[in-house]
């Protein structure tokens, strides 16, 4: 029975086996199907990888854009924060101490002149206000320089507070007859004159505070404080000598500042002249 197909030769059972093989995918056609399916799956996964790659590129681009926006916002936030700090810097510790000294000036005058100005108890309270003002004068400048708290307000208010408390004390003492007016005139004249001189020569440079100037300030504070207190006996004699030393230091340091101002002005003029000559050449 040659020439008859195997499926036909098997009859119905052969047909059933062929159908089962086709159904289970174990025939030759299933192998071909699996082989064909692999490239298709590979193509699909390749397409998926391609899509993922493009998605990654887009994602990186969007991340970069977000980072740039974040940096810009951070920069703006930093500027706003810096501006807020600069606005609040007036209220730093050094400036608050200076403000305290300014407030103590009228308080000192009221205490000094209370009950006619000769009550030892009121004079003691006035001395306490004066002592606090002088002590804060030492600390506010140190804090401003040490912690970089220097502000335009401090530069203007600090010398005003210094001169105000000292001037108020000297004028009150002279008005009460405890201190000669010429002493008050010499000290206040020197202080105001040197302050104006600094403003005149500031275009050429800054006159630094000398050790003599610091000693003068200390001696003045001690002498005026002793006069504010109602002292008697040898302490009253001692305060006279301390005030005499303060007056001498006031005059000597004042002359030294004038000398430094003249030298500084000459140097400044010479430097400007040399700069102009180089520019013209």
PyMOL commands that set and color helices and strands:
alter all, ss='L'
color gray80, all
select helices_A, chain A and resi 6-24+28-91+93-117+120-146+152-175+181-201+211-228+234-280
alter helices_A, ss='H'
color red, helices_A
deselect
rebuild
show_as cartoon
